[in-house]
Amino acid sequence: MNGTSAEGVEHDFEFGTTVIPPLAQLRSWLRGLLRDVTDEACLDVELAATELLTNAYEHAAGPFELRLLRPRGRPMVRLEVDDACPHLLPQPRGDAPTDHRGRGLMMIKAVSRAWGVRLNSDRKTIWAEISVIQGD
């Protein structure tokens, strides 16, 4: 579902029944929606989206929805990923040089102006807000 409201524009990424995250498709979809922002801002959104999606696949039995919201009059993008594991909250890990994994939430925090979790009885939504600058 894609829509426009008084608050802004919302786009939903469609998931098939894939076993692995469709990250290349997601990045292409994002680039199409963010043609009006700088390359750096687009890369930050792509990074946050792929990390949120990957975390949902690896730790929460897969996502069932990803939304991109563009609030009207605000230079930012809000990403939201829903999964069906409200009892399993994200846990930022350490960043020891010997760790091979576990830096996803740290990267999301680094490129986002804010991030968090919204809980419902049957799902959770992990969100991140990324500042974007209009391109030339």
Order of alpha helices (4+ residues) and beta strands (2+ residues): beta-beta-alpha-alpha-beta-beta-alpha-beta-beta
